[in-house]
Amino acid sequence: MPDQNGAGPLKSPGDAHPEWTLLYRRGLSRKKIAELARVKVSAVTAHLTAARAADPGLKTEHRAATSSATSHGAPGIKRLYQLLAMVEATGRYPSRNADDKAERELAQWLRRRRRDADAGILNPVIGAGLSVLPDWRRKPREARADEKWQDHLERLAAYLAAGNPWPRTAPGVTGPEKELGGWLRTQRYKFRHGGLSPERSGALDAALPGWPTGRKAAAEPSDGAAD
């Protein structure tokens, strides 16, 4: 099961260090990027040489952004790189409930940056660095809800793969069947009434072919508005 604060992979096949490219694009020097990443300048130089070859306009954007980056200052740049390093190392975002004080402080910093982004006042340099993180603006509560939904989907798929018929919610039904049946009824109800997102509908189609109907109508209790 994925971590509720899961962030997924940071690196992409076409760019081993996308955060270096974006920070350079936003006006940071190779030396400054190397200091933040705690690597040799030569490593950043080699990376950016390849990045400029793939994107001829990158150097022009860097020059245009240099004065802006200097004037803005970006006081949170160290926090940004701490966050990038943590996500790359652990595959998750920091938690406000962590035992480690530094992680809790980093979680609070990220929370404030989300608020800045919602208010339209996020420093552009910080925003550029954060943009390499998948779904960095998604709130932890939303992540937990998505995880719970995915968990039900996987459990139902395993339940059916074990040879069980579509779960029911009829009187007398108990245990996993009742729980999974209730969850499936809710998805069907939302689907029929336009309340199910295309992403979730697609996931259901892929994992559970025929899920909108399941058992024949005569054997399936009718869905009510209480779902």
Z-matrix of the N, CA and C atoms (Angstrom, degrees):
N
C 1 1.471
C 2 1.527 1 109.01
N 3 1.327 2 118.41 1 134.86
C 4 1.446 3 119.71 2 -179.23
C 5 1.503 4 112.22 3 -69.62
N 6 1.312 5 116.05 4 153.07
C 7 1.455 6 121.93 5 176.87
C 8 1.521 7 109.14 6 -64.40
N 9 1.335 8 117.70 7 141.74
C 10 1.456 9 120.35 8 -177.76
C 11 1.521 10 112.24 9 -63.87
N 12 1.315 11 115.67 10 -21.04
C 13 1.455 12 119.41 11 175.74
C 14 1.512 13 110.84 12 -104.12
N 15 1.332 14 116.22 13 20.32
C 16 1.454 15 120.94 14 -175.02
C 17 1.513 16 112.69 15 -54.94
N 18 1.310 17 115.87 16 139.59
C 19 1.455 18 120.53 17 -179.24
C 20 1.512 19 112.81 18 -115.69
N 21 1.336 20 117.16 19 -13.01
C 22 1.447 21 119.04 20 -178.97
C 23 1.511 22 111.62 21 76.19
N 24 1.330 23 116.70 22 -177.58
C 25 1.467 24 119.86 23 -178.08
C 26 1.510 25 111.98 24 -69.45
N 27 1.327 26 115.67 25 141.69
C 28 1.462 27 120.70 26 178.86
C 29 1.505 28 110.71 27 -88.12
N 30 1.316 29 116.49 28 -39.30
C 31 1.458 30 120.10 29 -174.32
C 32 1.522 31 111.16 30 -82.87
N 33 1.323 32 115.97 31 149.75
C 34 1.445 33 122.23 32 175.74
C 35 1.519 34 108.36 33 -115.55
N 36 1.364 35 117.66 34 155.38
C 37 1.456 36 119.97 35 -176.78
C 38 1.518 37 113.48 36 -57.97
N 39 1.331 38 117.76 37 -32.64
C 40 1.452 39 120.12 38 -175.31
C 41 1.514 40 114.95 39 -88.15
N 42 1.315 41 118.43 40 -5.74
C 43 1.460 42 120.96 41 -176.64
C 44 1.518 43 108.26 42 -153.44
N 45 1.340 44 116.52 43 105.75
C 46 1.462 45 120.42 44 -176.29
C 47 1.518 46 112.39 45 -65.24
N 48 1.340 47 116.79 46 -28.84
C 49 1.463 48 120.83 47 -179.69
C 50 1.533 49 109.14 48 -134.97
N 51 1.334 50 117.57 49 73.95
C 52 1.468 51 120.18 50 -178.17
C 53 1.519 52 113.11 51 -60.28
N 54 1.360 53 116.53 52 -28.90
C 55 1.465 54 118.56 53 -179.99
C 56 1.526 55 110.90 54 -67.54
N 57 1.329 56 118.82 55 -33.37
C 58 1.465 57 120.80 56 176.98
C 59 1.521 58 109.97 57 -64.19
N 60 1.324 59 115.30 58 -44.67
C 61 1.470 60 120.19 59 -179.15
C 62 1.520 61 111.14 60 -62.04
N 63 1.336 62 116.57 61 -44.50
C 64 1.458 63 120.09 62 -177.29
C 65 1.527 64 112.10 63 -69.55
N 66 1.320 65 116.85 64 -39.30
C 67 1.461 66 119.08 65 178.44
C 68 1.525 67 110.74 66 -67.22
N 69 1.303 68 116.60 67 -36.52
C 70 1.474 69 120.38 68 175.44
C 71 1.528 70 109.48 69 -65.93
N 72 1.318 71 116.41 70 -42.49
C 73 1.461 72 120.32 71 179.08
C 74 1.526 73 111.02 72 -60.24
N 75 1.339 74 115.65 73 -30.86
C 76 1.466 75 120.76 74 -179.01
C 77 1.526 76 113.44 75 -88.91
N 78 1.331 77 117.05 76 6.88
C 79 1.451 78 119.24 77 171.12
C 80 1.511 79 117.04 78 108.21
N 81 1.341 80 118.84 79 -3.54
C 82 1.462 81 119.23 80 179.58
C 83 1.523 82 110.12 81 -75.85
N 84 1.325 83 116.60 82 144.32
C 85 1.457 84 121.48 83 -179.30
C 86 1.523 85 110.91 84 -77.43
N 87 1.334 86 115.09 85 163.19
C 88 1.450 87 119.43 86 177.30
C 89 1.534 88 110.75 87 -61.33
N 90 1.320 89 116.28 88 -38.85
C 91 1.458 90 120.67 89 -179.84
C 92 1.521 91 110.99 90 -63.29
N 93 1.340 92 116.57 91 -44.22
C 94 1.453 93 120.10 92 -178.93
C 95 1.528 94 110.85 93 -65.32
N 96 1.322 95 116.43 94 -41.93
C 97 1.469 96 120.29 95 178.54
C 98 1.527 97 109.80 96 -61.81
N 99 1.336 98 116.76 97 -42.19
C 100 1.463 99 121.01 98 179.57
C 101 1.528 100 110.99 99 -63.34
N 102 1.329 101 116.96 100 -38.89
C 103 1.466 102 120.73 101 178.93
C 104 1.522 103 110.48 102 -63.77
N 105 1.326 104 116.33 103 -43.94
C 106 1.455 105 120.65 104 -179.08
C 107 1.524 106 111.84 105 -67.38
N 108 1.333 107 115.47 106 -38.74
C 109 1.463 108 120.28 107 -178.55
C 110 1.523 109 112.58 108 -82.93
N 111 1.331 110 116.01 109 -10.64
C 112 1.465 111 121.76 110 -178.23
C 113 1.527 112 111.07 111 58.56
N 114 1.316 113 114.34 112 46.56
C 115 1.465 114 121.15 113 176.13
C 116 1.520 115 108.05 114 -129.96
N 117 1.325 116 116.14 115 171.03
C 118 1.452 117 120.58 116 177.89
C 119 1.529 118 110.05 117 -72.10
N 120 1.338 119 114.86 118 148.32
C 121 1.463 120 119.67 119 178.53
C 122 1.522 121 109.97 120 -59.51
N 123 1.331 122 116.69 121 -34.19
C 124 1.458 123 120.56 122 -178.74
C 125 1.532 124 111.59 123 -60.75
N 126 1.341 125 116.67 124 -32.69
C 127 1.466 126 119.82 125 178.95
C 128 1.521 127 110.80 126 -68.31
N 129 1.332 128 115.60 127 -42.07
C 130 1.464 129 119.80 128 178.22
C 131 1.523 130 110.03 129 -67.36
N 132 1.327 131 116.76 130 -41.29
C 133 1.457 132 121.33 131 179.22
C 134 1.519 133 111.35 132 -59.15
N 135 1.336 134 116.46 133 -45.83
C 136 1.465 135 120.43 134 179.70
C 137 1.525 136 110.84 135 -62.14
N 138 1.322 137 115.44 136 -41.41
C 139 1.469 138 119.47 137 179.58
C 140 1.528 139 111.24 138 -64.43
N 141 1.321 140 116.61 139 -46.43
C 142 1.459 141 120.23 140 -177.07
C 143 1.523 142 112.13 141 -70.81
N 144 1.326 143 117.31 142 -29.09
C 145 1.465 144 120.19 143 175.35
C 146 1.524 145 109.86 144 -61.10
N 147 1.322 146 115.74 145 -44.09
C 148 1.464 147 119.97 146 178.11
C 149 1.523 148 110.88 147 -68.42
N 150 1.333 149 116.35 148 -37.71
C 151 1.467 150 119.97 149 -179.80
C 152 1.522 151 111.30 150 -66.27
N 153 1.338 152 117.21 151 -39.96
C 154 1.472 153 120.60 152 178.63
C 155 1.522 154 111.09 153 -67.93
N 156 1.324 155 116.89 154 -33.43
C 157 1.467 156 120.16 155 177.97
C 158 1.525 157 110.36 156 -66.25
N 159 1.336 158 115.88 157 -36.29
C 160 1.464 159 120.10 158 179.58
C 161 1.523 160 111.67 159 -78.89
N 162 1.341 161 116.90 160 -24.94
C 163 1.465 162 121.76 161 -178.42
C 164 1.522 163 108.68 162 -135.15
N 165 1.332 164 117.95 163 90.31
C 166 1.469 165 121.46 164 -176.40
C 167 1.526 166 114.24 165 -57.53
N 168 1.324 167 117.34 166 -23.52
C 169 1.458 168 119.61 167 -178.40
C 170 1.512 169 113.77 168 -85.15
N 171 1.327 170 117.18 169 -3.05
C 172 1.464 171 120.72 170 -175.86
C 173 1.518 172 112.26 171 -62.42
N 174 1.322 173 118.08 172 -44.31
C 175 1.461 174 121.41 173 -177.76
C 176 1.522 175 110.79 174 -64.62
N 177 1.327 176 116.68 175 -39.04
C 178 1.467 177 120.49 176 178.38
C 179 1.519 178 110.70 177 -63.66
N 180 1.331 179 116.77 178 -42.37
C 181 1.464 180 120.61 179 178.42
C 182 1.518 181 110.52 180 -64.26
N 183 1.322 182 116.77 181 -38.26
C 184 1.470 183 120.65 182 178.69
C 185 1.524 184 110.61 183 -61.68
N 186 1.307 185 117.13 184 -46.40
C 187 1.462 186 120.61 185 -179.04
C 188 1.515 187 111.23 186 -63.96
N 189 1.323 188 116.16 187 -41.16
C 190 1.467 189 119.71 188 -179.20
C 191 1.522 190 111.99 189 -66.60
N 192 1.340 191 115.73 190 -31.14
C 193 1.459 192 119.73 191 -177.29
C 194 1.516 193 113.60 192 -88.59
N 195 1.334 194 117.09 193 -11.57
C 196 1.469 195 120.12 194 -174.42
C 197 1.524 196 112.24 195 -58.56
N 198 1.307 197 117.75 196 -48.40
C 199 1.461 198 120.50 197 -178.73
C 200 1.516 199 111.17 198 -64.89
N 201 1.334 200 116.25 199 -37.93
C 202 1.459 201 120.26 200 179.23
C 203 1.517 202 110.53 201 -65.78
N 204 1.329 203 116.84 202 -42.64
C 205 1.462 204 120.30 203 -179.81
C 206 1.516 205 110.79 204 -62.99
N 207 1.344 206 115.71 205 -38.84
C 208 1.457 207 120.12 206 -179.99
C 209 1.517 208 111.30 207 -66.80
N 210 1.338 209 116.12 208 -41.48
C 211 1.454 210 119.59 209 -177.84
C 212 1.529 211 111.92 210 -71.23
N 213 1.341 212 116.36 211 -34.18
C 214 1.454 213 118.61 212 -179.47
C 215 1.524 214 111.86 213 -76.55
N 216 1.311 215 116.82 214 -31.32
C 217 1.451 216 119.60 215 176.53
C 218 1.510 217 115.35 216 81.86
N 219 1.320 218 118.54 217 -40.63
C 220 1.468 219 123.46 218 -178.92
C 221 1.525 220 112.10 219 48.10
N 222 1.350 221 118.78 220 66.39
C 223 1.460 222 120.80 221 -177.87
C 224 1.523 223 113.83 222 -61.73
N 225 1.340 224 117.50 223 -19.28
C 226 1.461 225 120.02 224 -178.44
C 227 1.505 226 114.16 225 -91.68
N 228 1.326 227 117.77 226 14.71
C 229 1.450 228 120.23 227 -173.98
C 230 1.526 229 112.04 228 -63.40
N 231 1.336 230 117.86 229 -35.19
C 232 1.471 231 119.71 230 178.62
C 233 1.518 232 110.79 231 -68.17
N 234 1.325 233 115.85 232 -40.50
C 235 1.456 234 119.86 233 176.65
C 236 1.533 235 109.99 234 -61.76
N 237 1.325 236 115.59 235 -40.46
C 238 1.456 237 120.64 236 178.73
C 239 1.523 238 110.38 237 -57.11
N 240 1.317 239 115.75 238 -48.18
C 241 1.448 240 117.28 239 -176.58
C 242 1.522 241 112.03 240 -71.92
N 243 1.328 242 117.75 241 -29.58
C 244 1.457 243 120.19 242 173.56
C 245 1.534 244 109.86 243 -62.11
N 246 1.327 245 115.50 244 -40.99
C 247 1.461 246 120.06 245 179.24
C 248 1.524 247 110.92 246 -65.69
N 249 1.338 248 116.42 247 -47.18
C 250 1.460 249 120.08 248 179.40
C 251 1.529 250 110.87 249 -58.58
N 252 1.329 251 115.37 250 -42.53
C 253 1.463 252 119.24 251 -179.46
C 254 1.522 253 111.17 252 -64.66
N 255 1.338 254 117.15 253 -40.15
C 256 1.456 255 120.06 254 -179.60
C 257 1.519 256 111.27 255 -65.65
N 258 1.328 257 116.56 256 -45.36
C 259 1.466 258 120.29 257 -179.19
C 260 1.524 259 110.41 258 -62.76
N 261 1.325 260 115.96 259 -41.06
C 262 1.465 261 119.63 260 179.89
C 263 1.523 262 110.97 261 -65.46
N 264 1.330 263 116.59 262 -36.01
C 265 1.468 264 120.33 263 -176.47
C 266 1.523 265 112.91 264 -81.30
N 267 1.339 266 117.69 265 -34.68
C 268 1.462 267 120.52 266 -172.46
C 269 1.522 268 114.50 267 -112.07
N 270 1.343 269 117.56 268 -19.14
C 271 1.457 270 119.83 269 -177.77
C 272 1.512 271 113.93 270 75.95
N 273 1.328 272 117.86 271 16.17
C 274 1.467 273 120.75 272 179.02
C 275 1.519 274 110.16 273 -143.96
N 276 1.341 275 115.48 274 166.92
C 277 1.445 276 121.64 275 176.35
C 278 1.532 277 109.87 276 -89.51
N 279 1.317 278 117.88 277 158.29
C 280 1.472 279 119.93 278 179.15
C 281 1.522 280 111.56 279 -66.78
N 282 1.332 281 115.12 280 152.17
C 283 1.459 282 121.22 281 -178.41
C 284 1.518 283 110.44 282 -110.90
N 285 1.330 284 116.29 283 138.66
C 286 1.461 285 120.58 284 176.59
C 287 1.526 286 111.56 285 -71.70
N 288 1.334 287 117.05 286 -12.07
C 289 1.461 288 121.39 287 -179.97
C 290 1.524 289 112.42 288 -103.78
N 291 1.320 290 116.72 289 10.92
C 292 1.465 291 120.35 290 -178.18
C 293 1.529 292 111.13 291 -66.06
N 294 1.325 293 116.34 292 152.28
C 295 1.460 294 120.88 293 176.44
C 296 1.528 295 110.73 294 -70.16
N 297 1.324 296 115.84 295 -31.45
C 298 1.462 297 121.15 296 -177.49
C 299 1.529 298 110.89 297 -78.33
N 300 1.326 299 116.39 298 124.30
C 301 1.462 300 121.17 299 -177.97
C 302 1.518 301 111.86 300 -61.18
N 303 1.342 302 117.16 301 -41.15
C 304 1.454 303 120.63 302 -178.85
C 305 1.523 304 111.46 303 -61.59
N 306 1.333 305 116.39 304 -37.92
C 307 1.463 306 119.49 305 178.54
C 308 1.521 307 110.86 306 -68.64
N 309 1.327 308 117.20 307 -39.58
C 310 1.465 309 119.93 308 178.28
C 311 1.521 310 110.74 309 -62.38
N 312 1.327 311 116.95 310 -41.84
C 313 1.459 312 120.86 311 179.17
C 314 1.524 313 110.69 312 -65.33
N 315 1.322 314 116.67 313 -37.62
C 316 1.461 315 120.44 314 178.50
C 317 1.528 316 110.55 315 -67.31
N 318 1.334 317 116.78 316 -36.77
C 319 1.466 318 120.81 317 177.06
C 320 1.527 319 110.59 318 -64.24
N 321 1.335 320 116.64 319 -40.95
C 322 1.463 321 120.67 320 178.35
C 323 1.530 322 110.42 321 -65.21
N 324 1.329 323 116.57 322 -39.75
C 325 1.461 324 120.42 323 178.38
C 326 1.525 325 110.42 324 -61.63
N 327 1.327 326 116.99 325 -44.24
C 328 1.462 327 120.66 326 179.22
C 329 1.522 328 110.52 327 -64.53
N 330 1.320 329 117.08 328 -37.80
C 331 1.466 330 120.55 329 178.46
C 332 1.529 331 110.61 330 -61.55
N 333 1.326 332 116.21 331 -40.97
C 334 1.474 333 119.53 332 178.89
C 335 1.525 334 111.44 333 -67.26
N 336 1.327 335 116.12 334 -35.47
C 337 1.465 336 119.26 335 178.79
C 338 1.526 337 110.79 336 -68.14
N 339 1.323 338 117.17 337 -34.34
C 340 1.463 339 120.05 338 175.34
C 341 1.523 340 109.98 339 -62.95
N 342 1.327 341 115.75 340 -41.69
C 343 1.467 342 119.68 341 178.19
C 344 1.520 343 110.94 342 -64.78
N 345 1.333 344 116.27 343 -40.96
C 346 1.470 345 120.15 344 177.56
C 347 1.529 346 110.50 345 -59.64
N 348 1.335 347 115.58 346 -43.33
C 349 1.466 348 119.72 347 -179.30
C 350 1.524 349 110.56 348 -64.40
N 351 1.325 350 117.03 349 -41.46
C 352 1.472 351 120.52 350 178.79
C 353 1.525 352 111.06 351 -63.31
N 354 1.340 353 115.86 352 -33.43
C 355 1.468 354 120.58 353 -178.97
C 356 1.525 355 112.60 354 -86.73
N 357 1.329 356 117.18 355 -6.06
C 358 1.459 357 120.94 356 179.73
C 359 1.512 358 114.33 357 76.53
N 360 1.334 359 117.66 358 23.26
C 361 1.468 360 120.28 359 -177.95
C 362 1.528 361 112.22 360 -120.21
N 363 1.322 362 117.08 361 16.55
C 364 1.459 363 119.92 362 -178.81
C 365 1.520 364 110.51 363 -69.07
N 366 1.344 365 116.07 364 132.12
C 367 1.457 366 120.64 365 177.62
C 368 1.531 367 108.91 366 -56.37
N 369 1.337 368 118.88 367 129.78
C 370 1.469 369 121.19 368 -175.81
C 371 1.515 370 114.22 369 -61.31
N 372 1.324 371 117.55 370 -31.96
C 373 1.462 372 119.65 371 178.22
C 374 1.528 373 110.25 372 -68.61
N 375 1.336 374 116.66 373 -44.56
C 376 1.459 375 120.80 374 177.19
C 377 1.520 376 109.76 375 -63.33
N 378 1.322 377 116.70 376 -42.11
C 379 1.452 378 120.64 377 179.08
C 380 1.511 379 112.56 378 -60.74
N 381 1.333 380 116.06 379 -38.26
C 382 1.467 381 120.11 380 179.21
C 383 1.525 382 110.24 381 -64.17
N 384 1.326 383 116.65 382 -42.34
C 385 1.450 384 119.66 383 179.62
C 386 1.516 385 112.31 384 -67.63
N 387 1.326 386 117.00 385 -41.46
C 388 1.455 387 121.00 386 -179.58
C 389 1.522 388 112.53 387 -67.48
N 390 1.313 389 116.70 388 -25.54
C 391 1.464 390 120.32 389 -175.23
C 392 1.520 391 113.16 390 -65.05
N 393 1.333 392 118.24 391 -15.04
C 394 1.464 393 119.41 392 177.99
C 395 1.531 394 111.29 393 -81.14
N 396 1.328 395 118.36 394 -8.32
C 397 1.458 396 121.87 395 -179.48
C 398 1.525 397 110.37 396 -93.17
N 399 1.314 398 117.84 397 125.38
C 400 1.461 399 120.57 398 -179.80
C 401 1.530 400 111.39 399 -60.39
N 402 1.302 401 116.49 400 127.14
C 403 1.474 402 121.93 401 173.51
C 404 1.525 403 114.13 402 54.82
N 405 1.337 404 117.79 403 36.90
C 406 1.460 405 118.58 404 -176.03
C 407 1.528 406 112.54 405 -64.50
N 408 1.332 407 116.69 406 -21.74
C 409 1.463 408 118.96 407 -179.12
C 410 1.523 409 113.22 408 -86.18
N 411 1.323 410 116.28 409 -6.83
C 412 1.458 411 119.01 410 -178.78
C 413 1.516 412 110.59 411 -72.07
N 414 1.329 413 116.95 412 131.69
C 415 1.455 414 122.09 413 -177.81
C 416 1.531 415 110.68 414 -72.23
N 417 1.337 416 117.53 415 148.22
C 418 1.473 417 120.76 416 179.37
C 419 1.522 418 112.86 417 -54.75
N 420 1.340 419 117.71 418 -37.50
C 421 1.467 420 119.58 419 -179.87
C 422 1.521 421 111.13 420 -63.46
N 423 1.331 422 117.03 421 -38.29
C 424 1.457 423 120.88 422 177.29
C 425 1.524 424 110.37 423 -65.81
N 426 1.328 425 115.87 424 -39.43
C 427 1.466 426 120.00 425 179.03
C 428 1.526 427 110.62 426 -63.43
N 429 1.334 428 116.65 427 -41.43
C 430 1.463 429 119.94 428 179.23
C 431 1.523 430 111.21 429 -64.92
N 432 1.348 431 116.69 430 -39.77
C 433 1.466 432 120.09 431 178.88
C 434 1.522 433 110.81 432 -64.47
N 435 1.318 434 116.97 433 -41.15
C 436 1.461 435 120.85 434 178.20
C 437 1.526 436 110.65 435 -64.49
N 438 1.330 437 116.23 436 -39.99
C 439 1.466 438 120.24 437 179.66
C 440 1.526 439 110.39 438 -63.76
N 441 1.332 440 116.33 439 -43.06
C 442 1.461 441 120.60 440 -179.37
C 443 1.524 442 110.35 441 -64.04
N 444 1.338 443 116.89 442 -41.07
C 445 1.470 444 120.75 443 179.11
C 446 1.526 445 109.81 444 -63.53
N 447 1.328 446 117.14 445 -45.51
C 448 1.461 447 121.62 446 -179.89
C 449 1.523 448 111.01 447 -63.05
N 450 1.319 449 116.51 448 -36.53
C 451 1.457 450 120.79 449 179.00
C 452 1.527 451 110.75 450 -63.48
N 453 1.339 452 116.97 451 -43.10
C 454 1.462 453 120.34 452 177.37
C 455 1.530 454 110.87 453 -63.18
N 456 1.321 455 116.29 454 -41.35
C 457 1.465 456 119.78 455 179.42
C 458 1.529 457 110.61 456 -60.61
N 459 1.319 458 116.99 457 -46.17
C 460 1.463 459 121.07 458 -178.94
C 461 1.527 460 111.32 459 -65.76
N 462 1.327 461 116.49 460 -39.41
C 463 1.465 462 119.59 461 179.18
C 464 1.523 463 111.36 462 -66.45
N 465 1.326 464 116.97 463 -39.25
C 466 1.458 465 119.87 464 179.02
C 467 1.524 466 110.75 465 -67.97
N 468 1.323 467 117.10 466 -40.15
C 469 1.464 468 120.75 467 178.12
C 470 1.532 469 110.01 468 -61.56
N 471 1.336 470 117.12 469 -41.61
C 472 1.461 471 120.96 470 178.73
C 473 1.527 472 110.98 471 -67.44
N 474 1.319 473 116.02 472 -37.53
C 475 1.472 474 121.69 473 179.10
C 476 1.525 475 110.30 474 -60.90
N 477 1.332 476 117.01 475 -45.65
C 478 1.462 477 120.91 476 179.71
C 479 1.519 478 111.66 477 -71.61
N 480 1.330 479 116.39 478 -37.21
C 481 1.466 480 120.15 479 179.70
C 482 1.525 481 111.31 480 -63.84
N 483 1.332 482 116.94 481 -24.40
C 484 1.466 483 121.09 482 179.30
C 485 1.519 484 112.05 483 -77.99
N 486 1.340 485 117.24 484 0.67
C 487 1.458 486 120.90 485 177.72
C 488 1.507 487 114.89 486 99.08
N 489 1.313 488 117.21 487 4.52
C 490 1.455 489 120.64 488 179.18
C 491 1.529 490 110.43 489 -79.59
N 492 1.331 491 117.95 490 148.90
C 493 1.474 492 120.35 491 174.43
C 494 1.524 493 109.79 492 -75.79
N 495 1.308 494 116.98 493 175.40
C 496 1.463 495 120.26 494 178.08
C 497 1.522 496 109.36 495 -56.05
N 498 1.315 497 118.08 496 133.36
C 499 1.476 498 120.76 497 -176.44
C 500 1.523 499 111.81 498 -67.30
N 501 1.340 500 114.36 499 149.84
C 502 1.457 501 121.16 500 -179.25
C 503 1.531 502 111.23 501 -112.96
N 504 1.321 503 114.45 502 167.55
C 505 1.471 504 120.08 503 174.63
C 506 1.523 505 110.00 504 -126.93
N 507 1.342 506 116.90 505 19.48
C 508 1.465 507 121.29 506 -178.16
C 509 1.523 508 110.28 507 -65.10
N 510 1.339 509 117.37 508 157.55
C 511 1.468 510 120.77 509 177.22
C 512 1.534 511 110.32 510 -54.45
N 513 1.287 512 116.25 511 136.44
C 514 1.452 513 120.88 512 179.91
C 515 1.517 514 113.85 513 97.22
N 516 1.335 515 116.52 514 -18.89
C 517 1.456 516 120.42 515 178.08
C 518 1.534 517 108.49 516 -78.11
N 519 1.305 518 116.90 517 133.12
C 520 1.464 519 120.70 518 -177.82
C 521 1.525 520 110.88 519 -134.09
N 522 1.327 521 115.25 520 178.96
C 523 1.460 522 121.52 521 172.92
C 524 1.520 523 114.26 522 66.76
N 525 1.330 524 115.61 523 -151.69
C 526 1.476 525 120.64 524 -176.65
C 527 1.521 526 113.09 525 -57.34
N 528 1.326 527 116.90 526 -36.04
C 529 1.468 528 118.53 527 -179.11
C 530 1.524 529 110.87 528 -61.93
N 531 1.312 530 116.70 529 -44.20
C 532 1.464 531 119.79 530 -179.39
C 533 1.529 532 111.01 531 -64.75
N 534 1.342 533 116.22 532 -43.28
C 535 1.464 534 119.55 533 -179.63
C 536 1.529 535 111.66 534 -64.03
N 537 1.338 536 115.91 535 -47.79
C 538 1.459 537 119.33 536 -179.07
C 539 1.519 538 111.19 537 -69.55
N 540 1.319 539 116.73 538 -34.58
C 541 1.457 540 119.72 539 177.11
C 542 1.517 541 111.84 540 -64.30
N 543 1.328 542 115.96 541 -40.94
C 544 1.460 543 119.73 542 178.21
C 545 1.522 544 111.73 543 -64.78
N 546 1.334 545 116.51 544 -41.04
C 547 1.462 546 120.26 545 178.07
C 548 1.515 547 110.90 546 -63.80
N 549 1.343 548 116.94 547 -42.30
C 550 1.460 549 120.40 548 -179.79
C 551 1.523 550 111.31 549 -65.85
N 552 1.314 551 117.65 550 -39.44
C 553 1.473 552 120.89 551 177.19
C 554 1.520 553 110.69 552 -59.69
N 555 1.333 554 115.85 553 -41.10
C 556 1.461 555 120.00 554 179.20
C 557 1.516 556 111.22 555 -62.21
N 558 1.346 557 117.16 556 -41.48
C 559 1.469 558 120.40 557 179.65
C 560 1.526 559 110.59 558 -65.54
N 561 1.325 560 116.31 559 -40.69
C 562 1.469 561 119.96 560 178.49
C 563 1.528 562 110.99 561 -64.34
N 564 1.304 563 115.59 562 -43.33
C 565 1.473 564 119.89 563 179.79
C 566 1.532 565 110.47 564 -61.32
N 567 1.332 566 116.46 565 -46.76
C 568 1.460 567 120.27 566 179.56
C 569 1.528 568 110.73 567 -63.69
N 570 1.330 569 116.60 568 -39.08
C 571 1.459 570 120.94 569 -179.73
C 572 1.523 571 110.50 570 -62.03
N 573 1.323 572 117.37 571 -46.23
C 574 1.467 573 121.14 572 -178.46
C 575 1.518 574 112.16 573 -67.90
N 576 1.312 575 117.57 574 -27.84
C 577 1.459 576 121.01 575 -176.95
C 578 1.526 577 113.19 576 -103.84
N 579 1.323 578 116.77 577 14.01
C 580 1.469 579 120.29 578 175.46
C 581 1.505 580 114.98 579 74.50
N 582 1.322 581 117.21 580 19.17
C 583 1.458 582 119.26 581 -177.43
C 584 1.522 583 114.48 582 -102.60
N 585 1.327 584 117.21 583 6.76
C 586 1.462 585 120.83 584 -179.28
C 587 1.518 586 109.09 585 -106.23
N 588 1.316 587 116.87 586 128.74
C 589 1.463 588 120.34 587 -177.36
C 590 1.524 589 110.53 588 -66.86
N 591 1.347 590 117.23 589 151.53
C 592 1.471 591 120.70 590 177.45
C 593 1.529 592 112.07 591 -57.47
N 594 1.345 593 117.34 592 -34.61
C 595 1.454 594 120.53 593 179.97
C 596 1.533 595 110.89 594 -64.05
N 597 1.330 596 116.20 595 -44.81
C 598 1.455 597 119.19 596 -179.23
C 599 1.529 598 111.18 597 -72.06
N 600 1.304 599 116.85 598 -37.92
C 601 1.459 600 120.47 599 176.53
C 602 1.524 601 110.26 600 -60.66
N 603 1.345 602 115.92 601 -43.12
C 604 1.457 603 119.99 602 178.93
C 605 1.518 604 112.17 603 -64.64
N 606 1.342 605 116.46 604 -38.55
C 607 1.463 606 120.19 605 178.52
C 608 1.525 607 111.15 606 -64.94
N 609 1.323 608 116.28 607 -39.14
C 610 1.459 609 120.50 608 177.42
C 611 1.523 610 111.00 609 -66.12
N 612 1.322 611 116.86 610 -42.52
C 613 1.462 612 120.93 611 178.46
C 614 1.522 613 111.18 612 -59.12
N 615 1.344 614 115.29 613 -41.75
C 616 1.463 615 119.80 614 -176.89
C 617 1.525 616 112.16 615 -71.41
N 618 1.322 617 116.80 616 -39.94
C 619 1.471 618 120.62 617 -175.04
C 620 1.524 619 113.07 618 -89.05
N 621 1.340 620 117.02 619 -29.71
C 622 1.467 621 121.09 620 -173.25
C 623 1.528 622 110.63 621 -134.49
N 624 1.321 623 118.19 622 72.77
C 625 1.473 624 119.93 623 179.07
C 626 1.527 625 111.07 624 -53.96
N 627 1.323 626 116.35 625 132.22
C 628 1.457 627 121.07 626 179.51
C 629 1.509 628 114.69 627 84.98
N 630 1.332 629 116.51 628 9.17
C 631 1.465 630 119.68 629 -175.67
C 632 1.524 631 114.84 630 -60.67
N 633 1.368 632 120.55 631 -30.17
C 634 1.470 633 118.11 632 -177.21
C 635 1.525 634 113.55 633 -64.41
N 636 1.348 635 117.76 634 -24.09
C 637 1.467 636 119.96 635 -177.98
C 638 1.519 637 111.73 636 -112.45
N 639 1.334 638 117.55 637 -46.69
C 640 1.456 639 120.28 638 178.71
C 641 1.511 640 112.19 639 59.82
N 642 1.325 641 117.20 640 -126.58
C 643 1.466 642 121.61 641 177.71
C 644 1.532 643 110.12 642 -63.19
N 645 1.266 644 117.22 643 156.07
C 646 1.461 645 120.85 644 178.45
C 647 1.523 646 109.42 645 -61.42
N 648 1.332 647 115.43 646 151.78
C 649 1.465 648 120.70 647 -175.08
C 650 1.519 649 112.24 648 -56.07
N 651 1.305 650 117.71 649 -33.38
C 652 1.460 651 120.14 650 -177.90
C 653 1.524 652 112.15 651 -66.49
N 654 1.335 653 115.37 652 -26.50
C 655 1.464 654 118.82 653 -178.31
C 656 1.508 655 112.97 654 -101.67
N 657 1.350 656 116.59 655 -5.69
C 658 1.465 657 120.69 656 -176.99
C 659 1.515 658 110.14 657 -103.97
N 660 1.327 659 120.66 658 121.14
C 661 1.474 660 121.88 659 176.97
C 662 1.515 661 110.52 660 -56.21
N 663 1.308 662 116.29 661 143.50
C 664 1.468 663 119.27 662 -179.83
C 665 1.502 664 110.65 663 -68.86
N 666 1.338 665 115.44 664 145.58
C 667 1.461 666 120.74 665 178.38
C 668 1.511 667 110.28 666 -80.80
N 669 1.300 668 116.90 667 140.63
C 670 1.457 669 120.63 668 179.03
C 671 1.498 670 111.80 669 -115.21
N 672 1.319 671 116.21 670 168.35
C 673 1.464 672 120.85 671 -178.87
C 674 1.524 673 110.90 672 -64.79
N 675 1.340 674 117.09 673 -16.57
C 676 1.467 675 119.24 674 -179.10
C 677 1.506 676 111.69 675 -66.45
N 678 1.385 677 117.75 676 -18.97
C 679 1.457 678 119.28 677 176.93
C 680 1.500 679 110.61 678 -64.08
